[in-house]
């Protein structure tokens, strides 16, 4: 997809341009799972689209491609005349989709929690101890120990290379 634009007269219609040189026309009152129409416009990638209402009886779709060609398409009457209560229908559709997505996310979270519980139970049955959660102080102490070990190894390495002398103290944390 390279560009998109809502219809100027229909709240349930939008246009999507694509790299393959085609334009997808989505009519949410007709189909919500796939475009209602896919129109091949150019062998080049479409970079811009813009629907324009010339009059009540004529709407045009300007389509620009990557080779610099402007294509003007006429929008059929079925895609420019709104259906009765289309605004309400589209608003209800979006509301249902938002609720559905919330439900799906909630189920994913529940399934993930359930999966973790099953894994922990399986490990417990297998005799594997669960991971221990460390406090912030314990984490900080372990990080300091790791850093001191690193500084010690670095000092030894520098001494082996002859960059620092034996009597020079190691940097402290």
PAZAPA-4460 file (N, C-alpha, C; in steps of 0.05 Angstrom, whole numbers, plus 32768, in hexadecimal, padded with zeros to 4 digits):
% residues 173
    n_x    n_y    n_z   ca_x   ca_y   ca_z    c_x    c_y    c_z   seq   type   mol
   8011   7FE8   8000   8000   8000   8000   8012   8019   8000     1      X     A
   8009   802D   7FF1   8019   8045   7FEF   800A   805E   7FF7     2      X     A
   7FF0   805D   7FF5   7FE0   8075   7FFC   7FC3   806D   8000     3      X     A
   7FB4   807E   800D   7F98   8078   8011   7F88   8091   8015     4      X     A
   7F6F   8090   8010   7F5E   80A7   8012   7F41   809E   8015     5      X     A
   7F32   80AC   8027   7F16   80A7   802B   7F06   80B4   8014     6      X     A
   7EEF   80A9   800E   7EDD   80B5   7FFA   7ED3   80CF   8004     7      X     A
   7ED0   80E3   7FF3   7EC5   80FD   7FFC   7EA7   80FC   8001     8      X     A
   7E99   80E8   7FF7   7E7C   80E7   7FFA   7E71   80CF   8008     9      X     A
   7E81   80BA   800B   7E78   80A1   8018   7E8A   809A   8030    10      X     A
   7E7F   809A   8048   7E8F   8094   8060   7E99   8077   8061    11      X     A
   7E8D   8065   8052   7E95   8049   8052   7EA7   8042   803C    12      X     A
   7EB1   8055   802C   7EC2   804F   8015   7EDD   805D   8018    13      X     A
   7EF2   804E   8012   7F0D   8059   8011   7F1D   804C   7FFC    14      X     A
   7F32   805A   7FF3   7F42   8051   7FDD   7F5F   804C   7FE7    15      X     A
   7F6B   8036   7FDE   7F86   8030   7FE6   7F96   802B   7FCC    16      X     A
   7FAD   8039   7FCA   7FBE   8035   7FB3   7FD4   8022   7FBB    17      X     A
   7FDE   8013   7FA7   7FF2   7FFE   7FAD   800A   8000   7F9A    18      X     A
   801F   7FF3   7FA3   8039   7FF3   7F94   8036   7FE5   7F79    19      X     A
   8024   7FD2   7F77   8021   7FC3   7F5E   8012   7FD3   7F48    20      X     A
   800B   7FEC   7F4E   7FFE   7FFD   7F3A   7FDF   7FFB   7F3A    21      X     A
   7FD4   7FF0   7F4E   7FB7   7FED   7F50   7FAC   7FFE   7F67    22      X     A
   7F91   8002   7F66   7F83   8010   7F7B   7F6D   7FFD   7F85    23      X     A
   7F6D   7FFA   7FA0   7F57   7FEA   7FAC   7F42   7FFE   7FB6    24      X     A
   7F29   7FF7   7FB0   7F12   8007   7FB9   7F04   7FF6   7FCE    25      X     A
   7F04   8000   7FE6   7EF6   7FF2   7FFD   7EDB   7FFF   8002    26      X     A
   7EC6   7FEF   8002   7EAC   7FF8   8009   7EA3   7FE8   8021    27      X     A
   7EA4   7FF4   8039   7E9F   7FE5   8051   7E82   7FDB   8054    28      X     A
   7E70   7FE7   8045   7E55   7FDD   8045   7E51   7FC5   8033    29      X     A
   7E64   7FC1   8021   7E63   7FAB   800E   7E73   7F93   8019    30      X     A
   7E8D   7F98   801D   7E9F   7F83   8027   7EB3   7F90   803B    31      X     A
   7EB9   7F82   8051   7ECC   7F8C   8065   7EE5   7F7C   8065    32      X     A
   7EE6   7F65   8059   7EFD   7F53   805A   7F0F   7F55   8041    33      X     A
   7F05   7F62   802C   7F15   7F66   8014   7F0B   7F7E   8005    34      X     A
   7F1B   7F88   7FF2   7F12   7FA0   7FE3   7EFA   7F98   7FD1    35      X     A
   7EE8   7FAB   7FCD   7ED1   7FA7   7FBB   7EDA   7FA7   7F9E    36      X     A
   7EEE   7FB8   7F98   7EF8   7FBA   7F7D   7F17   7FBD   7F7E    37      X     A
   7F25   7FB0   7F6C   7F41   7FB5   7F69   7F45   7FBD   7F4B    38      X     A
   7F4E   7FD5   7F47   7F51   7FE0   7F2C   7F6F   7FE3   7F26    39      X     A
   7F78   7FD6   7F11   7F94   7FD9   7F08   7F95   7FF3   7EF8    40      X     A
   7FA8   8005   7F00   7FAA   801F   7EF4   7FC3   8023   7EE5    41      X     A
   7FDA   8019   7EEF   7FF3   8020   7EE3   8007   8009   7EE7    42      X     A
   801B   8006   7ED6   8030   7FF2   7EDA   8044   7FFB   7EF0    43      X     A
   8043   8015   7EF7   8055   8020   7F0B   8046   8022   7F26    44      X     A
   8055   8025   7F3B   804A   8027   7F55   8039   8041   7F57    45      X     A
   8022   803F   7F64   8011   8056   7F69   801D   8065   7F81    46      X     A
   8020   807F   7F7F   802C   808E   7F95   8017   80A0   7FA3    47      X     A
   8003   80AA   7F95   7FEF   80BB   7FA0   7FD4   80B6   7F94    48      X     A
   7FBF   80B9   7FA4   7FA4   80B9   7F9A   7F95   80CF   7FA7    49      X     A
   7F81   80D9   7F99   7F70   80EF   7FA5   7F55   80EE   7F98    50      X     A
   7F40   80E8   7FA7   7F25   80E9   7F9C   7F1B   8106   7F9D    51      X     A
   7F0C   810E   7F89   7F02   8129   7F87   7EE6   8129   7F7C    52      X     A
   7ED4   8137   7F8A   7EB8   8139   7F81   7EB6   8152   7F6F    53      X     A
   7EB3   814D   7F55   7EB0   8163   7F42   7E94   816F   7F45    54      X     A
   7E81   815D   7F46   7E65   8165   7F4A   7E57   814E   7F58    55      X     A
   7E3D   8151   7F5D   7E2E   813C   7F6A   7E2D   8123   7F58    56      X     A
   7E2E   8127   7F3E   7E2C   8111   7F2B   7E47   8107   7F21    57      X     A
   7E5D   8114   7F28   7E77   810B   7F1E   7E8C   810D   7F34    58      X     A
   7E99   80F7   7F3A   7EB0   80F6   7F4C   7EC7   80E9   7F3D    59      X     A
   7EDE   80F4   7F41   7EF6   80EA   7F33   7F0B   80E1   7F48    60      X     A
   7F1C   80CF   7F40   7F32   80C5   7F50   7F4B   80CB   7F41    61      X     A
   7F5C   80DD   7F4C   7F76   80E3   7F40   7F8A   80CF   7F4B    62      X     A
   7F99   80C2   7F39   7FAC   80AE   7F41   7FC7   80B5   7F34    63      X     A
   7FDB   80B9   7F45   7FF6   80BF   7F3B   8008   80A7   7F3F    64      X     A
   8018   80A0   7F2B   802B   8089   7F2E   8048   8093   7F30    65      X     A
   805A   8080   7F35   8076   8087   7F3A   8084   8090   7F20    66      X     A
   8078   808B   7F09   8085   8094   7EF0   807C   80B1   7EE9    67      X     A
   806B   80BD   7EFA   8062   80D8   7EF6   8049   80DB   7EE5    68      X     A
   803B   80C6   7EE1   8022   80C7   7ED1   800A   80CB   7EE3    69      X     A
   7FF8   80DD   7EDB   7FE0   80E1   7EEA   7FC9   80D3   7EDB    70      X     A
   7FBB   80C2   7EE9   7FA4   80B4   7EDE   7F8B   80BF   7EEC    71      X     A
   7F76   80C5   7EDC   7F5D   80CF   7EE7   7F48   80B9   7EE2    72      X     A
   7F3C   80B0   7EF8   7F28   809B   7EF6   7F0D   80A7   7F00    73      X     A
   7EF8   809F   7EF3   7EDD   80A8   7EFC   7ED2   8093   7F10    74      X     A
   7EC8   809D   7F26   7EBD   808C   7F3B   7EA1   8085   7F34    75      X     A
   7E99   806C   7F33   7E7D   8065   7F2D   7E69   806F   7F41    76      X     A
   7E51   8072   7F39   7E3C   807D   7F4A   7E38   806D   7F64    77      X     A
   7E3C   8053   7F62   7E38   8042   7F7A   7E4C   8048   7F90    78      X     A
   7E63   8053   7F88   7E78   8059   7F9C   7E78   8077   7FA4    79      X     A
   7E65   8087   7F98   7E64   80A3   7FA0   7E4A   80AB   7FAD    80      X     A
   7E34   809B   7FAA   7E1B   80A1   7FB6   7E18   8092   7FD1    81      X     A
   7E17   80A0   7FE7   7E15   8092   8001   7DFA   8084   8004    82      X     A
   7DFC   806D   8012   7DE4   805E   8018   7DD6   806C   8030    83      X     A
   7DBC   8067   8033   7DAE   8073   804A   7DBA   8068   8064    84      X     A
   7DBE   807A   8077   7DCA   8073   8092   7DE6   8067   808F    85      X     A
   7DF5   806E   807B   7E10   8063   8077   7E23   806C   808E    86      X     A
   7E20   8084   8096   7E31   808E   80AC   7E2D   807E   80C5    87      X     A
   7E14   8078   80CC   7E0E   8068   80E4   7E18   804B   80E0    88      X     A
   7E14   8040   80C9   7E1E   8025   80C3   7E3C   8022   80C6    89      X     A
   7E4B   8035   80BB   7E68   8034   80BC   7E71   8039   80D9    90      X     A
   7E64   804C   80E7   7E6C   8051   8103   7E67   8038   8114    91      X     A
   7E51   802A   810F   7E4B   8011   811E   7E60   7FFC   8117    92      X     A
   7E68   7FFA   80FE   7E7C   7FE7   80F6   7E96   7FEC   8105    93      X     A
   7E9F   8005   8105   7EB8   800B   8113   7EB6   8005   8131    94      X     A
   7E9F   800C   813D   7E9B   8006   8159   7E9D   7FE8   815F    95      X     A
   7E90   7FD8   814E   7E91   7FBB   8151   7EAE   7FB1   814E    96      X     A
   7EBD   7FBB   813B   7ED8   7FB3   8136   7EEA   7FBA   814E    97      X     A
   7EE6   7FD1   8159   7EF6   7FD9   8171   7EF0   7FC6   8188    98      X     A
   7ED7   7FC0   818D   7ED0   7FAD   81A2   7EDB   7F91   819C    99      X     A
   7EDA   7F88   8183   7EE4   7F6E   817B   7F02   7F6D   8180   100      X     A
   7F10   7F82   8179   7F2D   7F82   817D   7F34   7F81   819A   101      X     A
   7F25   7F90   81AB   7F29   7F8F   81C7   7F25   7F73   81D2   102      X     A
   7F10   7F65   81C9   7F0B   7F4A   81D1   7F22   7F38   81C9   103      X     A
   7F2B   7F3B   81B0   7F41   7F2A   81A6   7F5B   7F2E   81B7   104      X     A
   7F61   7F47   81BD   7F79   7F4D   81CD   7F76   7F41   81E9   105      X     A
   7F5E   7F43   81F4   7F58   7F37   820F   7F5C   7F19   820E   106      X     A
   7F52   7F0C   81F9   7F55   7EEF   81F7   7F73   7EE7   81F3   107      X     A
   7F82   7EF7   81E3   7F9F   7EF1   81E0   7FAD   7EF2   81FB   108      X     A
   7FA7   7F07   820B   7FB3   7F0A   8225   7FAB   7EF3   8237   109      X     A
   7F92   7EEB   8236   7F89   7ED4   8247   7F97   7EBB   823F   110      X     A
   7F99   7EB6   8225   7FA6   7E9E   821B   7FC4   7E9D   8222   111      X     A
   7FD1   7EB5   8220   7FED   7EB6   8228   7FF1   7EB0   8245   112      X     A
   7FDF   7EBB   8256   7FE0   7EB6   8273   7FDC   7E98   8278   113      X     A
   7FC8   7E8D   826B   7FC2   7E71   826D   7FD9   7E60   8265   114      X     A
   7FE6   7E67   824F   7FFD   7E58   8244   8014   7E59   8259   115      X     A
   801A   7E70   8264   802F   7E73   8278   8029   7E61   8290   116      X     A
   8010   7E61   8299   8009   7E50   82B0   800D   7E33   82AA   117      X     A
   8005   7E2A   8292   8009   7E0E   828A   8026   7E07   8288   118      X     A
   8037   7E19   827E   8053   7E14   827C   8060   7E12   8298   119      X     A
   8057   7E24   82AA   8061   7E23   82C6   8059   7E09   82D3   120      X     A
   8041   7E00   82CF   8037   7DE7   82DB   8046   7DD0   82D0   121      X     A
   804C   7DD0   82B5   805B   7DBA   82A9   8078   7DB9   82B4   122      X     A
   8084   7DD0   82B8   809F   7DD1   82C3   809F   7DC8   82E0   123      X     A
   808A   7DCF   82EF   8088   7DC6   830B   8086   7DA8   830C   124      X     A
   8075   7D9C   82FA   8073   7D7F   82F9   808D   7D72   82F1   125      X     A
   809C   7D7F   82E0   80B6   7D74   82D7   80CC   7D78   82EB   126      X     A
   80C6   7D87   8300   80DA   7D8C   8315   80ED   7DA3   830F   127      X     A
   80E5   7DB4   82FC   80F5   7DCC   82F6   80EC   7DE3   8307   128      X     A
   80FF   7DEF   8314   80F8   7E06   8326   80F0   7E1E   8315   129      X     A
   80DC   7E2D   831F   80D4   7E46   8310   80EA   7E5B   8312   130      X     A
   80EA   7E6D   82FF   80FC   7E84   8300   80F7   7E95   8319   131      X     A
   810C   7E9E   8325   810A   7EAE   833D   810B   7ECB   8334   132      X     A
   80F8   7EDB   833E   80F8   7EF8   8337   810A   7F06   834C   133      X     A
   811D   7F15   8342   8130   7F24   8352   8125   7F40   8359   134      X     A
   812D   7F49   8370   8126   7F65   8378   8138   7F78   8369   135      X     A
   8132   7F91   8369   8142   7FA5   835C   815E   7FA6   8369   136      X     A
   8160   7FA3   8383   817A   7FA3   8391   818B   7F8C   8388   137      X     A
   817E   7F74   8386   818D   7F5C   837D   8197   7F5F   8361   138      X     A
   8187   7F6A   8350   818F   7F6F   8334   81A6   7F82   8333   139      X     A
   81A4   7F98   8342   81BA   7FAB   8343   81D4   7F9F   834D   140      X     A
   81D2   7F8E   8362   81EA   7F81   836E   81F6   7F6F   8359   141      X     A
   81E6   7F5F   834A   81F1   7F4D   8336   81FE   7F5C   831F   142      X     A
   81F2   7F73   8317   81FE   7F83   8302   8219   7F8E   830B   143      X     A
   821B   7F97   8324   8234   7FA1   832F   8249   7F8B   832E   144      X     A
   8242   7F73   8336   8255   7F5D   8336   825E   7F57   8319   145      X     A
   824C   7F57   8306   8253   7F53   82EA   8265   7F68   82E0   146      X     A
   8260   7F81   82E8   8271   7F98   82DF   828D   7F96   82EB   147      X     A
   828E   7F8F   8305   82A9   7F8C   8311   82B9   7F75   8304   148      X     A
   82AB   7F5F   82FE   82B9   7F49   82F0   82C3   7F52   82D5   149      X     A
   82B3   7F62   82C7   82BB   7F6C   82AD   82D3   7F7F   82B0   150      X     A
   82D2   7F91   82C3   82E8   7FA4   82C7   8302   7F95   82CE   151      X     A
   8300   7F80   82DE   8317   7F70   82E6   8323   7F62   82CD   152      X     A
   8311   7F56   82BC   831B   7F49   82A4   8327   7F5D   8291   153      X     A
   831C   7F75   828F   8327   7F8A   827E   8342   7F93   8288   154      X     A
   8345   7F96   82A2   835F   7F9D   82AE   8374   7F88   82A9   155      X     A
   836D   7F6F   82AC   8380   7F59   82A6   8388   7F59   8289   156      X     A
   8375   7F5E   8277   837A   7F5F   825B   838D   7F76   8254   157      X     A
   8388   7F8D   825F   8399   7FA4   825A   83B6   7FA0   8265   158      X     A
   83B8   7F92   827C   83D2   7F8C   8287   83E1   7F78   8275   159      X     A
   83D3   7F64   826A   83DF   7F51   8258   83EA   7F5F   823F   160      X     A
   83DC   7F73   8235   83E4   7F81   821E   83FB   7F95   8224   161      X     A
   83FF   7F9A   823D   8414   7FAD   8245   840B   7FCA   8244   162      X     A
   83F1   7FCE   8243   83E6   7FE9   8242   83E6   7FF6   825E   163      X     A
   83E0   7FE6   8272   83E1   7FF0   828D   83F6   7FE0   829D   164      X     A
   83FF   7FEB   82B2   8414   7FDE   82C2   8407   7FCE   82D8   165      X     A
   8416   7FBC   82E3   840D   7FA9   82F7   8403   7FB7   8310   166      X     A
   8411   7FCD   8318   840B   7FDA   8331   83F3   7FEE   832F   167      X     A
   83E9   7FF4   8316   83D3   8006   8313   83B9   7FF9   831D   168      X     A
   83AA   8008   832E   8391   7FFC   8339   837C   7FFB   8323   169      X     A
   836A   7FE7   8326   8353   7FE4   8314   833E   7FF9   831B   170      X     A
   8330   8003   8307   831B   8017   830D   8305   8009   831F   171      X     A
   82FB   8018   8332   82E7   800E   8344   82CB   8019   833D   172      X     A
   82B7   800A   8344   829B   8014   833E   8290   8022   8356   173      X     A
***
